[in-house]
Amino acid sequence: MRKWVGDAVSTIHLLPFYPSSSDDGFSVIDPFSVDTGLGTWDHINDLQAFYALMFDFVANHLSRSNIWIRECFAGNPEYKDFAIFLEGTEDLTQVFRPRNLPLITQVDTDRGKRYVWTTFSKDQVDVNYHNPEVLYCMMDVLLAYVLQRGASIIRLDAVAYLWKEIGTNCIHHEKTHAIVRLFCWLTKNLTKQSFIITETNVPHNENVAYFGDGSDEATLVYNFSLPPLVFHTFLSQDASVLGAWAKTLVLPSSSVAFFNFLASHDGIGLMPVKNLLSDGDVEKMCLHTVKQGGFVSRRSKGDGTESPYELNINYLSALSGFTENEPRSLLVSRFKAATAIMVFLKGIPGIYINSLIGSQNWYGDPELTLYPRRINREKVSFKTLSKELDDPNSLRSAVLGFHVELLRVRKREPAFSPSSEQRILALTNSACFVFLRGSSDDSDKILVLINVTPHLQRISIEEVWSKLDCPFPFDACIDLLEKPITITAKELVLNPYQVQLLKTKPF
């Protein structure tokens, strides 16, 4: 990070680095320790000398090997009801299922075979927030991260499922929101410098509910609709759906922001575009994913049918193969255009490490068919990575280079502040995604124009003016990406996948 990225980023999100038994770290055995195979707390302290850090707080479940869970199963009264025990005969049909896996798992206890609630896998036992002792223990974990270890941001993993109540769908329960409010209150009031981001891969309206009233819940919320909408935009060569959705992005206060991203250690979630994209649009994305060597994960709808839940594919690979025998330069330009949407849209951008370094689908895991998310979790040796990043002709070097370029532009321009205004322009030519950052009266305003197609596009200057309700001095602009600006008396011309950041020249 220090050698190739430097201060282009301010914060690093460390995925779960705790001892774990499965799920690439998310089956946490000891939430207070560092996996010795990865390093020590001293290594994390070294990172904090240069970057703020985001930690994962896996608050919904713990590994079956966790000491609290083991003592609970062993009958230790101090840990009574740390897990959610069931008879196995309860009617759980209303419970929302994020995956096609059993909701309950049989385990050995001091009282013989019993069933426990396992939302995500048989190795991940959901903790029982009906028991106040569980809440106290989880608060200890949270406070250790922010007070003892100095985490700047806490990511609440799978937080939507915290409170289970039979007879409900057990997602977004009001008591879940109450717990989130408590966690946020603790981080804000005890540290004055840490805050919480919620990870809720659900439809947009449900997702933004975790902002609360704009002061009492999450400071950041993952903008989960963005990855599938950007994918759809480039696949369809049409930015109209993306633009219409972006116009609806309203925040409850100036104290919160969207966390914009395209890729993560998980796949491309499809639930967040429910009611935004048609079934036909989703099916096209699924077909292209499979064509490019990815997988489509499905979930049960409760009526005996299944629906696509997640596209398991590397994002660069997902944006590949749109044209026959396309040159690498076209793929890089397309990926840069997609990344520019995420970086310059109102909010705070987050870039997954395998996107940053230009990774593609990874088939090196022998259990890939069992765990399809691992296709986007490449484990690359530092020696190999260093060699490729040092090669100016490599794909990795090209991808890293444009990421750093875009991030540095964003960092130095006040118009791209998370609090800066944004206006989406719905133009007749929907092959371009166009928006203004900064208020119309602000001298620092920047017009962002992104061609989402492999074809040259023309934009009417008069139409842009009509949408802005004010003249924009195109004849006195510079492109912050230092590309030539092709402007006629009436039109702007964008090359295939070109990104333009037009800013008025300073007097």
C-alpha positions in Angstrom: 0.0 0.0 0.0 2.7 2.5 0.9 4.8 1.8 -2.2 2.1 1.6 -4.9 -0.9 3.5 -3.4 0.5 5.9 -0.8 -1.9 8.5 0.4 -4.4 8.1 -2.4 -6.4 6.3 0.2 -6.8 7.2 3.9 -8.4 4.0 5.4 -7.8 0.3 5.0 -10.5 -2.3 5.8 -9.0 -5.4 7.2 -11.3 -8.4 6.7 -11.6 -10.6 9.8 -8.1 -11.4 11.0 -9.2 -13.3 14.1 -8.7 -17.0 14.6 -11.5 -18.7 12.7 -12.7 -22.1 11.6 -14.2 -21.4 8.2 -15.7 -18.9 5.8 -12.4 -17.0 5.2 -12.4 -15.6 8.7 -16.1 -15.0 9.3 -16.5 -18.0 11.6 -14.7 -16.3 14.5 -13.2 -18.5 17.2 -11.6 -15.7 19.3 -12.7 -12.1 18.5 -10.0 -10.6 20.7 -7.0 -12.2 19.0 -5.1 -12.1 15.7 -4.7 -15.3 13.7 -1.0 -16.1 14.2 -0.9 -17.3 10.6 -1.5 -13.7 9.6 0.4 -11.8 12.1 0.1 -10.0 15.5 -1.5 -6.9 17.0 1.9 -5.2 16.4 1.5 -5.6 12.7 -1.9 -4.0 12.9 -0.4 -1.1 15.0 2.3 -0.7 12.2 -0.5 -0.2 9.6 -2.2 2.4 11.9 0.9 4.5 11.7 0.0 5.3 8.1 -3.7 4.5 7.6 -6.9 4.6 9.6 -8.4 1.0 9.9 -11.8 -0.5 9.6 -12.4 -3.8 11.6 -15.1 -6.3 11.1 -17.4 -6.9 14.1 -19.1 -10.3 13.4 -21.9 -9.6 15.7 -24.5 -12.1 14.5 -22.7 -15.4 15.0 -19.6 -17.1 16.3 -17.7 -20.3 15.4 -18.8 -23.6 17.0 -15.2 -23.6 18.3 -15.6 -20.3 20.2 -15.2 -20.8 23.9 -18.5 -19.1 24.8 -20.4 -21.4 22.4 -18.5 -24.5 23.6 -19.2 -23.7 27.2 -22.9 -23.1 26.3 -23.1 -26.5 24.7 -21.3 -28.1 27.7 -23.9 -26.8 30.1 -21.9 -24.1 31.9 -24.5 -22.0 33.6 -22.4 -18.9 33.0 -23.0 -19.3 29.3 -26.6 -20.6 29.5 -28.6 -19.7 26.3 -25.7 -18.0 24.5 -27.0 -19.9 21.5 -30.6 -20.1 20.3 -31.9 -23.6 21.1 -34.9 -25.0 19.2 -36.9 -28.2 19.4 -36.7 -28.7 15.7 -40.5 -28.7 15.3 -41.1 -24.9 15.2 -42.7 -23.3 12.2 -39.9 -21.3 10.7 -41.4 -20.8 7.2 -41.6 -17.0 7.7 -37.9 -16.6 8.4 -36.1 -14.9 5.6 -33.3 -17.1 4.2 -30.3 -15.4 2.6 -28.9 -18.8 1.4 -30.1 -22.2 0.5 -28.7 -23.8 3.6 -30.4 -25.4 6.7 -31.6 -22.7 9.2 -31.0 -25.0 12.2 -28.2 -27.5 13.0 -28.1 -30.4 15.4 -25.3 -30.2 17.9 -24.0 -32.3 20.9 -24.7 -30.8 24.3 -24.7 -31.8 27.9 -28.4 -32.6 27.4 -27.8 -34.7 24.3 -28.6 -33.8 20.7 -30.2 -30.4 20.4 -30.9 -27.9 17.6 -29.4 -24.4 17.3 -30.0 -21.5 15.0 -27.4 -21.2 12.2 -28.3 -18.6 9.7 -25.2 -18.9 7.5 -23.7 -22.3 8.0 -23.5 -25.2 10.4 -20.2 -23.9 11.7 -21.6 -20.4 12.5 -23.8 -20.4 15.5 -26.1 -17.4 15.9 -25.8 -15.7 19.3 -28.9 -15.1 21.4 -29.5 -11.4 22.0 -32.6 -12.3 24.1 -30.0 -13.1 26.8 -28.6 -9.8 28.2 -25.3 -11.5 28.9 -24.7 -12.0 25.2 -25.2 -8.3 24.6 -22.7 -7.5 27.3 -20.1 -9.8 25.9 -20.6 -8.5 22.4 -20.3 -4.9 23.7 -17.0 -6.0 25.2 -15.8 -7.0 21.7 -16.9 -3.8 20.2 -15.3 -1.6 22.8 -12.0 -3.6 22.6 -11.8 -2.7 18.9 -12.5 1.0 19.3 -11.0 1.7 22.7 -8.1 -0.7 23.0 -7.2 -1.3 19.4 -8.0 2.1 17.9 -10.3 1.0 15.0 -11.7 4.1 13.3 -14.6 2.3 11.6 -16.5 -0.8 12.7 -18.2 -2.8 10.0 -21.3 -4.6 11.4 -21.3 -7.8 9.4 -24.7 -9.4 8.6 -26.3 -7.1 11.1 -29.8 -7.3 9.7 -30.3 -10.8 11.3 -29.3 -10.0 14.9 -32.8 -10.4 16.5 -34.7 -13.7 16.1 -38.4 -13.9 16.9 -40.4 -16.8 15.7 -43.5 -15.7 13.9 -41.6 -12.9 12.1 -39.2 -12.9 9.1 -36.3 -12.3 11.6 -34.7 -9.6 9.5 -34.6 -5.8 10.2 -36.5 -6.4 13.5 -37.0 -3.2 15.5 -34.9 -4.7 18.3 -32.1 -5.2 15.7 -32.3 -1.5 15.0 -32.3 -0.8 18.8 -29.0 -2.8 19.1 -27.5 -0.9 16.2 -28.4 2.3 17.9 -26.7 1.1 21.1 -23.6 0.1 19.3 -23.5 3.5 17.4 -24.0 5.4 20.7 -21.1 3.6 22.3 -18.7 4.2 19.4 -19.7 7.9 19.0 -19.8 8.9 22.6 -17.0 6.8 24.1 -14.4 7.5 21.4 -15.4 10.7 19.6 -13.5 9.4 16.6 -15.0 6.0 15.6 -18.2 5.2 13.8 -20.1 2.3 12.4 -20.9 1.1 8.9 -23.7 -1.5 8.3 -23.5 -4.3 5.9 -27.0 -5.2 4.8 -27.3 -6.8 1.4 -31.0 -6.2 1.0 -33.3 -4.0 -1.2 -32.4 -0.4 -1.2 -35.3 1.0 1.0 -34.5 -1.6 3.7 -30.8 -0.9 3.4 -31.0 2.9 4.0 -33.2 2.3 7.1 -29.9 1.7 8.9 -29.1 5.4 8.8 -31.9 5.8 11.3 -32.8 9.4 11.7 -29.4 10.5 10.4 -27.9 10.8 13.8 -28.7 7.7 15.9 -27.6 4.7 13.7 -24.9 4.1 11.1 -22.7 6.8 9.8 -22.1 4.9 6.6 -24.3 2.4 4.8 -23.1 0.1 2.0 -24.6 1.3 -1.3 -25.5 -2.2 -2.3 -27.6 -1.3 -5.4 -24.6 0.3 -7.1 -22.6 -2.8 -8.1 -25.4 -4.6 -10.0 -26.7 -1.3 -11.5 -23.3 -0.4 -12.9 -22.9 -3.9 -14.2 -26.3 -3.6 -15.9 -25.4 -0.2 -17.2 -22.4 -1.4 -19.1 -24.0 -4.7 -20.2 -27.0 -2.8 -21.7 -25.0 0.2 -22.8 -27.7 2.4 -21.2 -27.3 4.6 -18.1 -31.0 5.5 -17.8 -31.9 3.1 -14.9 -28.7 4.0 -13.1 -29.5 7.7 -13.5 -33.1 7.4 -12.3 -32.0 5.5 -9.2 -29.1 7.9 -8.4 -31.7 10.8 -8.4 -33.4 9.1 -5.5 -30.4 8.9 -3.2 -31.5 11.2 -0.4 -29.7 11.2 2.9 -31.5 11.9 6.3 -28.8 14.3 7.4 -25.4 15.8 6.4 -23.7 13.6 9.1 -24.1 10.4 7.1 -23.0 9.1 3.7 -23.2 6.2 1.3 -20.3 3.8 1.1 -20.0 3.4 -2.7 -18.4 0.2 -4.0 -18.4 -2.1 -7.0 -16.8 -5.2 -5.6 -16.1 -6.9 -2.3 -15.0 -10.2 -0.9 -18.6 -11.4 -1.6 -20.4 -11.5 -4.9 -22.6 -9.0 -6.7 -25.8 -9.0 -4.7 -29.1 -9.0 -6.7 -31.6 -8.4 -3.9 -30.6 -4.7 -3.8 -32.0 -4.2 -7.4 -35.3 -5.8 -6.6 -37.9 -3.5 -8.2 -35.1 -1.6 -9.9 -34.3 -4.1 -12.7 -36.7 -6.4 -14.5 -36.4 -10.2 -14.3 -35.2 -10.1 -17.9 -32.4 -7.7 -17.0 -31.3 -9.8 -14.1 -31.3 -12.9 -16.3 -29.1 -11.2 -18.8 -26.6 -10.5 -16.1 -26.8 -14.1 -14.9 -26.2 -15.4 -18.4 -23.2 -13.1 -18.9 -21.7 -14.1 -15.5 -21.8 -17.8 -16.5 -20.4 -17.0 -19.9 -17.5 -15.3 -18.3 -16.8 -18.3 -16.0 -18.7 -17.2 -12.9 -21.5 -18.7 -10.9 -25.0 -17.7 -9.9 -26.0 -18.4 -6.3 -29.8 -18.9 -5.7 -32.0 -18.8 -2.6 -35.3 -20.4 -1.8 -38.3 -18.1 -2.0 -40.3 -20.3 0.5 -42.8 -21.4 -2.1 -40.7 -24.1 -3.6 -39.1 -21.9 -6.2 -35.7 -20.2 -6.3 -34.4 -16.9 -7.4 -30.9 -15.5 -8.2 -29.4 -14.1 -5.1 -25.8 -13.3 -5.9 -23.4 -13.3 -8.9 -20.2 -14.9 -7.9 -17.6 -13.4 -10.2 -14.7 -11.1 -10.1 -15.9 -7.6 -11.1 -13.2 -7.1 -13.8 -14.2 -10.5 -15.3 -17.8 -9.5 -15.1 -17.0 -6.4 -17.3 -15.1 -8.6 -19.8 -16.3 -10.1 -23.0 -18.9 -7.4 -24.0 -17.5 -7.4 -27.6 -15.8 -10.1 -29.7 -12.0 -10.3 -29.4 -11.9 -7.0 -27.6 -8.4 -5.6 -27.0 -7.2 -5.3 -23.4 -7.1 -1.5 -23.7 -10.9 -1.5 -24.2 -11.4 -3.7 -21.1 -9.2 -1.4 -19.1 -11.1 1.7 -20.3 -14.5 0.0 -19.5 -13.3 -0.9 -16.0 -12.0 2.7 -15.5 -15.3 4.1 -16.6 -17.2 1.9 -14.2 -14.8 2.7 -11.4 -15.2 6.5 -12.1 -18.9 6.2 -11.4 -18.2 4.8 -8.0 -15.4 7.1 -7.1 -17.1 10.4 -8.1 -20.7 9.7 -7.2 -21.7 11.4 -3.9 -20.5 9.3 -1.0 -17.2 7.7 0.1 -15.7 5.1 -2.3 -14.4 1.8 -1.2 -12.2 -0.4 -3.5 -11.7 -4.1 -3.0 -8.1 -5.2 -3.1 -8.6 -7.6 -6.0 -10.1 -4.8 -8.0 -7.3 -2.4 -7.1 -4.6 -4.8 -8.3 -6.5 -6.0 -11.4 -7.2 -9.6 -10.4 -9.6 -11.7 -12.4 -11.6 -14.9 -11.8 -9.6 -17.1 -9.5 -9.9 -20.9 -10.0 -7.0 -21.8 -7.6 -9.2 -23.0 -4.7 -10.0 -26.7 -4.8 -13.3 -26.1 -3.0 -14.5 -23.4 -5.4 -17.6 -25.3 -6.4 -18.6 -25.6 -2.8 -17.8 -22.0 -2.0 -18.3 -20.0 -5.2 -17.5 -16.7 -3.5 -13.9 -17.7 -3.5 -13.7 -17.0 -7.3 -13.2 -13.3 -6.2 -10.9 -14.0 -3.3 -7.6 -14.6 -5.1 -4.6 -15.4 -2.9 -1.7 -14.0 -4.9 1.9 -14.2 -3.7 3.6 -10.9 -2.9 6.5 -11.7 -5.2 4.3 -12.3 -8.2 2.2 -9.3 -7.5 5.3 -7.0 -7.1 6.7 -8.2 -10.4 3.4 -7.5 -12.3 2.8 -4.1 -10.7 6.3 -3.1 -11.5 5.7 -4.0 -15.2 4.2 -1.0 -16.9 2.8 -3.2 -19.6 0.9 -5.5 -17.3 -2.9 -5.6 -16.8 -2.4 -5.2 -13.0 -0.2 -2.1 -13.5 -2.8 -0.5 -15.8 -5.7 -1.1 -13.4 -3.8 0.0 -10.3 -2.6 3.1 -12.2 -6.1 4.4 -13.1 -7.4 3.7 -9.6 -4.7 5.8 -8.1 -5.2 8.5 -10.7 -9.0 8.7 -10.0 -8.5 8.7 -6.3 -6.0 11.5 -6.3 -8.2 13.7 -8.4 -11.1 13.0 -6.0 -9.0 13.8 -3.0 -7.8 17.2 -4.1 -11.1 18.5 -5.5 -13.6 20.0 -2.9 -16.5 19.3 -5.3 -16.1 15.6 -4.6 -16.5 16.0 -0.9 -19.2 13.6 0.5 -21.1 16.7 1.6 -20.9 18.4 -1.8 -24.1 18.7 -3.8 -24.9 16.4 -6.7 -27.3 16.8 -9.7 -28.0 13.8 -12.0 -28.6 14.9 -15.6 -31.1 12.7 -17.5 -30.1 13.3 -21.1 -31.6 12.2 -24.3 -28.5 10.2 -25.0 -28.7 7.5 -22.3 -25.4 6.1 -23.5 -23.7 8.6 -21.2 -24.0 9.0 -17.4 -23.7 12.6 -16.6 -23.8 14.4 -13.2 -22.7 17.7 -11.6 -20.8 17.8 -8.3 -20.8 21.1 -6.4 -23.6 23.6 -6.4 -24.5 25.5 -9.6 -23.2 28.7 -7.9 -19.9 27.1 -6.8 -16.8 28.0 -8.7 -15.4 24.5 -7.8 -18.3 22.6 -9.6 -17.3 19.7 -11.8 -19.3 18.1 -14.6 -18.7 14.4 -14.8 -19.4 12.7 -18.2 -18.9 8.9 -18.6 -19.5 7.1 -21.9 -20.8 3.6 -21.0 -20.5 2.2 -24.5 -17.7 1.0 -26.8 -18.9 3.6 -29.4 -18.2 7.3 -29.9 -21.0 9.4 -28.3 -22.2 13.0 -28.8 -23.9 15.1 -26.2 -25.8 18.3 -26.9 -24.4 21.3 -25.0 -27.8 23.1 -25.2 -29.5 20.1 -23.5 -26.9 20.0 -20.7 -27.5 23.7 -20.1 -31.2 23.1 -20.0 -30.8 20.4 -17.4 -28.4 22.5 -15.3 -30.6 25.6 -15.4 -27.4 27.6 -15.8 -24.7 28.0 -18.5 -21.6 25.9 -18.0 -18.6 27.5 -19.6 -17.4 24.6 -21.8 -15.1 26.9 -23.8 -13.2 27.7 -20.6 -12.9 24.2 -19.1 -10.1 21.8 -18.3 -10.4 18.1 -18.1 -9.0 17.0 -14.7 -7.9 13.7 -16.3 -5.9 15.7 -18.9 -7.6 14.2 -21.9 -8.3 16.2 -25.0 -11.7 17.8 -25.0 -13.6 17.6 -28.3 -16.1 20.4 -28.3 -18.0 21.7 -31.3 -20.3 24.7 -31.3 -23.1 22.5 -30.2 -21.8 19.2 -29.0 -19.4 17.4 -26.6 -17.8 14.2 -28.1 -16.8 11.3 -25.9 -14.7 8.4 -27.2 -15.6 4.8 -26.2 -15.7 4.5 -22.4 -14.2 8.0 -22.0 -14.4 9.7 -18.6 -14.4 13.5 -18.6 -14.2 15.7 -15.5 -14.8 19.2 -16.7 -13.9 22.0 -14.4 -13.9 25.7 -15.0 -10.4 27.1 -15.4 -9.4 29.3 -12.5 -9.2 33.0 -13.2 
